[in-house]
Amino acid sequence: MTGLFSEVFLAALLFGAVTAAVPLLLAGLGEQMSEKAGVLNIGIEGMMIFGAYLGFVGAYYSGSLWLGFLVGALGGMAVAAVMALLCVRLGLNQIVIGIALTLGLEGLTALLHHFQFSRSYPRLPAADKTPIPLLADIPVLGPALFQHHLVVYFAVALVFVMICIYRRTQLGLNLQAAGDKPAALDVAGIDVIRTRTIAVLTTGALAGLGGAYLANVGAGIFIPFITNGAGFLGIVLAMLARGRPLWVLFGALLFGVCLSLTTAMQVAGINMPTDVIQMLPFLAVMIMLVLFGRKASLPAALGLPYERGAR
């Protein structure tokens, strides 16, 4: 087991953890904003897989990863628009609609992929990496943590942007009020429906971008059901983070380590059943729910539709 502590193993583990964490981080940050506004966005898995499919197709045919990211984000936002229409404006059950969107889009993307590529699975070229000067030269940690695609740095910077929004802006206060006391926000003259719609659309854009990153950079390929529950992990991260974006970052890295263990162990020459390793993220979810789930503070109006003037 000496390979378990080698530099090669640690570098592979950390690099894979960051790569796997980025889609979870983007999904978790988006879900956190939606939940703050009072919308339980169960459909985030569907937004991610639709963003993954459109992002891959956009990058594959245009030859531009950035166009793929843009198309993926817009695809996720389009699904979020359906969610906002049905759940925010029409007041339908958020859980039922979210599950329906997820199941429908998983089937739709699998069908579209089959008709478009048949049994072939084309790949994208490796994504360019942007090393951070000086930090990228640190042994082991430098190549693993500071030599990634620009979207990785954007996702980490977004954590601190979200912190500023929630703590220092009127939008952050409006989002908080829309989830805790929507009637009070309405009395103050702020449109609750609009506030929640903005939150849901932002969630869709981030989830779609996370899906596009997963397909275009993380895997370099799109296969049906590629998200493999990443959206649901994002929901768990948002709930356990209790409104703190920095906790979403730490949770995403923890799950990312679990997801990258398979590749890291293969690099180190350690034989362990793949199925056992793939169970680790979901085992980590259950442990975190047991330890912290009871103390998770959720918005009082989460999941409840708002109708102006209703009592």
C-alpha positions in Angstrom: 0.0 0.0 0.0 3.0 2.3 -0.3 1.5 3.7 -3.5 -1.3 5.1 -1.4 1.0 7.7 0.0 3.1 8.4 -3.1 3.3 11.8 -4.8 1.8 10.3 -7.9 -1.3 9.1 -6.0 -1.8 12.4 -4.1 -1.4 14.5 -7.3 -3.9 12.3 -9.2 -6.3 12.4 -6.2 -6.2 16.1 -5.8 -6.4 16.9 -9.5 -9.3 14.5 -9.9 -11.0 15.9 -6.8 -11.0 19.5 -8.2 -12.2 18.3 -11.6 -15.1 16.3 -10.1 -15.9 19.0 -7.6 -16.5 21.9 -10.1 -19.9 20.6 -11.4 -21.0 19.9 -7.8 -19.9 23.3 -6.7 -21.8 25.1 -9.5 -24.9 23.0 -9.0 -24.7 23.5 -5.2 -24.3 27.3 -5.5 -27.2 27.5 -7.9 -29.4 25.3 -5.7 -28.5 27.4 -2.7 -29.8 30.5 -4.3 -33.0 28.8 -5.4 -33.6 27.5 -1.8 -32.8 30.9 -0.3 -35.6 32.3 -2.4 -38.0 29.5 -1.3 -37.9 27.2 -4.4 -36.8 23.6 -3.8 -35.3 22.9 -7.3 -35.4 19.1 -7.5 -35.1 19.4 -11.3 -31.5 20.5 -11.1 -30.3 17.1 -12.2 -32.3 17.5 -15.4 -30.8 21.0 -15.9 -27.3 19.6 -15.6 -27.8 16.7 -18.0 -29.5 19.0 -20.6 -26.6 21.5 -20.2 -24.1 18.6 -20.6 -25.7 17.4 -23.8 -26.1 20.9 -25.4 -22.7 21.9 -24.2 -21.0 18.9 -25.7 -22.9 19.3 -29.0 -22.1 23.0 -29.2 -18.4 22.4 -28.5 -18.2 19.4 -30.8 -19.7 21.1 -33.9 -18.2 24.6 -33.3 -14.8 23.5 -32.1 -15.0 26.1 -29.2 -15.3 25.0 -25.6 -16.5 28.5 -24.6 -19.4 28.3 -27.0 -20.2 24.9 -25.6 -20.2 26.4 -22.1 -22.5 29.2 -23.2 -24.9 26.8 -24.9 -24.9 24.5 -21.9 -25.7 27.4 -19.5 -28.5 28.6 -21.8 -29.9 25.0 -22.0 -30.0 24.8 -18.2 -31.6 28.2 -18.1 -34.3 27.0 -20.6 -35.2 24.1 -18.4 -35.2 26.4 -15.4 -37.7 28.7 -17.2 -40.1 25.8 -17.5 -39.6 25.2 -13.7 -40.2 28.8 -13.0 -43.4 29.0 -15.1 -44.9 25.9 -13.6 -43.8 26.1 -10.0 -43.2 29.8 -9.3 -45.9 31.5 -11.4 -48.5 28.7 -11.5 -47.8 27.3 -8.1 -47.6 23.7 -9.0 -45.8 21.2 -6.7 -42.1 21.8 -6.9 -41.1 18.2 -6.1 -43.3 16.6 -8.6 -42.4 19.0 -11.4 -38.7 18.7 -10.6 -38.7 14.9 -10.7 -40.7 15.0 -14.0 -38.2 17.4 -15.6 -35.3 15.3 -14.5 -36.7 12.0 -15.8 -38.0 13.6 -19.0 -34.6 15.2 -19.8 -32.6 12.1 -19.0 -34.7 10.2 -21.5 -34.7 13.0 -24.1 -30.9 13.5 -24.0 -30.4 9.7 -24.3 -32.7 9.6 -27.3 -31.2 12.6 -29.0 -27.7 11.2 -28.5 -28.8 7.9 -30.0 -30.3 9.5 -33.1 -27.4 12.0 -33.5 -24.4 9.7 -32.9 -25.9 6.2 -33.0 -23.5 3.9 -31.3 -20.5 6.1 -31.7 -19.1 8.2 -28.8 -17.1 11.1 -30.3 -14.6 12.8 -28.0 -13.4 16.3 -27.6 -9.7 17.2 -27.6 -8.2 17.8 -24.1 -9.1 21.2 -22.7 -6.5 23.9 -22.3 -5.2 24.5 -18.8 -4.2 27.9 -17.4 -1.6 27.6 -14.7 -1.5 30.2 -11.9 2.0 31.8 -11.8 4.2 30.8 -8.9 1.5 28.6 -7.3 1.6 26.2 -10.2 5.3 25.5 -9.4 4.6 24.1 -5.9 5.5 20.4 -5.9 2.5 18.0 -6.0 0.0 20.7 -4.9 0.8 23.1 -7.8 -0.1 20.8 -10.8 -3.0 19.3 -8.8 -4.7 22.5 -7.6 -3.4 25.4 -9.8 -3.3 24.1 -13.3 -6.9 23.9 -14.5 -9.3 25.3 -17.0 -10.5 28.8 -16.4 -14.0 27.6 -15.5 -12.5 26.1 -12.4 -11.2 29.5 -11.2 -14.5 31.1 -12.2 -16.4 28.6 -10.0 -14.2 29.2 -7.0 -14.4 33.0 -7.5 -18.2 32.7 -7.7 -18.2 31.4 -4.1 -16.9 34.7 -2.9 -19.2 36.7 -5.2 -22.1 34.8 -3.7 -20.9 35.6 -0.2 -20.9 39.3 -1.1 -24.3 39.2 -2.7 -25.9 37.5 0.3 -24.3 39.7 2.9 -23.9 43.1 1.3 -26.6 43.7 -1.4 -30.3 44.3 -1.6 -30.7 41.3 -3.9 -29.3 39.1 -1.1 -31.8 40.5 1.4 -34.6 40.1 -1.2 -33.7 36.4 -1.8 -33.6 35.8 2.0 -37.0 37.4 2.5 -38.5 35.5 -0.4 -37.7 32.3 1.3 -38.4 33.2 4.9 -41.2 35.9 4.8 -42.4 36.3 1.2 -45.5 38.2 2.4 -43.3 40.7 4.1 -41.2 41.1 1.0 -44.4 41.7 -1.0 -45.6 44.4 1.5 -42.2 46.1 1.1 -43.0 46.5 -2.6 -40.7 43.8 -4.0 -42.2 41.3 -6.5 -41.8 37.9 -4.9 -42.5 36.1 -8.1 -39.9 38.0 -10.0 -37.3 37.5 -7.2 -37.9 33.7 -7.2 -37.8 33.5 -11.0 -34.4 35.2 -11.1 -33.1 32.7 -8.5 -34.4 29.7 -10.4 -33.1 31.0 -13.8 -29.7 31.6 -12.1 -29.8 28.1 -10.8 -30.5 26.7 -14.3 -27.6 28.6 -15.8 -25.1 27.4 -13.2 -26.4 23.8 -13.4 -26.2 23.9 -17.2 -22.6 25.3 -17.0 -21.7 22.6 -14.5 -23.1 19.9 -16.8 -21.2 21.4 -19.8 -18.0 21.4 -17.8 -18.6 17.8 -16.8 -19.0 16.6 -20.4 -16.5 18.9 -22.1 -13.6 19.1 -19.6 -14.2 16.4 -17.0 -15.0 13.6 -19.4 -14.4 15.0 -22.9 -17.4 13.0 -24.0 -21.1 12.9 -23.6 -22.8 9.6 -22.7 -26.4 9.2 -21.6 -27.0 9.8 -17.8 -23.5 11.2 -17.5 -24.4 13.4 -14.5 -25.0 10.2 -12.4 -26.7 12.0 -9.6 -24.5 15.0 -9.4 -27.5 17.3 -9.3 -28.9 15.5 -6.3 -25.5 15.8 -4.6 -25.8 19.6 -5.3 -29.1 19.7 -3.5 -27.6 17.9 -0.5 -24.7 20.4 -0.5 -27.0 23.4 -0.6 -29.1 22.0 2.3 -26.2 21.2 4.5 -24.4 24.4 3.8 -27.1 26.4 5.6 -26.9 29.4 3.3 -23.1 29.6 3.4 -21.4 29.4 -0.1 -18.0 28.6 1.5 -19.5 25.4 3.0 -20.7 24.4 -0.5 -17.1 24.7 -1.7 -15.8 22.5 1.1 -18.5 19.9 0.6 -17.9 19.8 -3.1 -14.2 19.1 -2.5 -15.1 16.3 -0.1 -17.4 14.6 -2.6 -14.8 15.3 -5.3 -12.2 13.4 -3.4 -14.6 10.4 -3.1 -15.4 10.6 -6.8 -11.7 10.7 -7.8 -10.5 7.8 -5.7 -11.1 5.3 -8.5 -8.8 7.0 -11.0 -6.2 7.8 -8.3 -6.0 4.2 -7.1 -5.6 3.0 -10.7 -2.7 5.4 -11.2 -1.1 4.2 -8.0 -1.6 0.5 -9.0 -4.0 -0.3 -6.2 -6.6 -2.9 -7.0 -10.0 -2.3 -5.5 -13.5 -3.0 -6.9 -14.8 0.0 -8.8 -18.3 -0.5 -7.4 -17.0 0.0 -3.8 -15.3 3.3 -4.7 -18.3 4.6 -6.5 -20.4 4.0 -3.4 -18.2 6.5 -1.4 -19.8 9.8 -2.4 -23.3 8.5 -1.5 -21.9 7.0 1.8 -20.4 10.4 2.5 -23.8 12.0 1.9 -25.5 9.7 4.4 -22.9 10.3 7.0 -23.1 14.1 6.6 -26.9 14.0 6.7 -26.7 12.0 10.0 -24.1 14.4 11.5 -25.4 17.7 10.2 -28.8 17.2 8.6 -30.8 17.7 11.8 -29.3 21.1 12.4 -29.7 22.3 8.8 -31.7 25.5 8.8 -34.0 25.8 5.8 -36.1 28.8 4.7 -39.5 28.8 6.4 -41.3 29.1 3.0 -39.2 26.6 1.1 -41.3 24.5 -1.3 -44.4 26.6 -0.7 -45.9 28.5 -3.6 -46.6 32.2 -3.1 -49.9 33.8 -4.1 -50.3 37.5 -3.5 -53.1 38.2 -1.1 -53.5 34.6 0.0 -53.7 33.7 3.6 
